[in-house]
């Protein structure tokens, strides 16, 4: 059991420092001006397992799990807080 937990901890650290990535990464399928205007999470009809995080009227990140979007630490919704700090013109990618 201890070795199993050590393995999970190593994986968690590697994900945290971006040495590894998870099984699925969100995509950014629509080209545009990349201006973060308003952050909004929407679930497309018929696809409740993945949502989209819109940064403006046309551009969004697709494939965001609801559990990831809703994750809170210390009262803050982590993904929303990070996206909020990027508001205005920026190079997202």
C-alpha positions as CSV (number, residue, x, y, z in Angstrom):
1,X,0.0,0.0,0.0
2,X,2.8,2.4,0.8
3,X,4.5,1.8,-2.5
4,X,1.2,2.4,-4.3
5,X,0.8,5.7,-2.6
6,X,4.4,6.7,-3.3
7,X,3.7,6.1,-7.0
8,X,0.6,8.2,-6.9
9,X,2.5,11.0,-5.2
10,X,5.2,11.0,-7.8
11,X,2.6,11.2,-10.5
12,X,0.9,14.1,-8.7
13,X,4.1,16.0,-8.4
14,X,5.0,15.4,-12.1
15,X,1.6,16.7,-13.1
16,X,1.9,19.7,-10.9
17,X,5.3,20.8,-12.3
18,X,4.2,20.0,-15.8
19,X,6.7,17.2,-16.4
20,X,3.7,15.1,-17.4
21,X,0.3,16.0,-18.7
22,X,-3.1,14.3,-18.0
23,X,-4.8,11.9,-20.3
24,X,-6.8,14.6,-22.1
25,X,-6.0,18.3,-22.6
26,X,-8.6,20.8,-23.5
27,X,-8.5,22.2,-27.1
28,X,-8.7,25.8,-28.3
29,X,-10.5,25.3,-31.6
30,X,-11.5,28.8,-32.7
31,X,-9.0,31.4,-34.0
32,X,-9.6,35.0,-33.0
33,X,-8.2,38.0,-31.1
34,X,-7.6,36.0,-27.9
35,X,-9.0,38.9,-25.8
36,X,-10.3,37.6,-22.5
37,X,-13.5,39.6,-22.0
38,X,-15.9,37.5,-19.9
39,X,-15.3,34.0,-18.5
40,X,-18.2,31.6,-18.8
41,X,-18.5,27.8,-18.4
42,X,-21.1,26.2,-20.6
43,X,-22.0,22.5,-21.2
44,X,-23.0,21.8,-24.8
45,X,-26.3,20.1,-25.1
46,X,-25.9,16.3,-25.4
47,X,-22.3,16.4,-24.0
48,X,-22.7,16.7,-20.2
49,X,-19.3,15.1,-19.5
50,X,-17.3,18.0,-21.0
51,X,-17.8,21.7,-21.0
52,X,-16.5,24.8,-22.7
53,X,-14.8,27.8,-21.0
54,X,-15.6,30.8,-23.1
55,X,-13.2,33.7,-22.9
56,X,-15.2,36.0,-25.2
57,X,-18.2,35.7,-27.6
58,X,-16.6,33.3,-30.0
59,X,-13.5,31.7,-28.5
60,X,-13.4,28.9,-25.9
61,X,-11.5,26.0,-24.4
62,X,-13.3,22.8,-25.2
63,X,-13.1,19.6,-23.2
64,X,-13.0,20.9,-19.7
65,X,-14.4,18.5,-17.1
66,X,-17.0,19.9,-14.8
67,X,-15.0,18.6,-11.8
68,X,-12.0,20.6,-13.0
69,X,-14.0,23.8,-13.5
70,X,-15.8,23.5,-10.2
71,X,-12.6,22.7,-8.2
72,X,-12.1,25.0,-5.2
73,X,-9.2,25.7,-2.9
74,X,-9.7,27.9,0.1
75,X,-12.9,29.3,-1.2
76,X,-11.6,30.2,-4.6
77,X,-12.7,28.5,-7.8
78,X,-9.2,27.9,-9.2
79,X,-9.8,27.9,-13.0
80,X,-12.1,30.9,-12.9
81,X,-9.6,32.8,-10.8
82,X,-6.8,32.1,-13.2
83,X,-8.8,33.0,-16.2
84,X,-10.1,36.2,-14.5
85,X,-6.5,37.4,-14.1
86,X,-5.9,37.1,-17.8
87,X,-8.7,39.5,-18.7
88,X,-7.8,42.0,-21.5
89,X,-5.6,41.5,-24.5
90,X,-3.1,38.7,-24.1
91,X,-1.4,35.9,-26.0
92,X,-3.2,32.8,-24.6
93,X,-1.3,30.4,-26.8
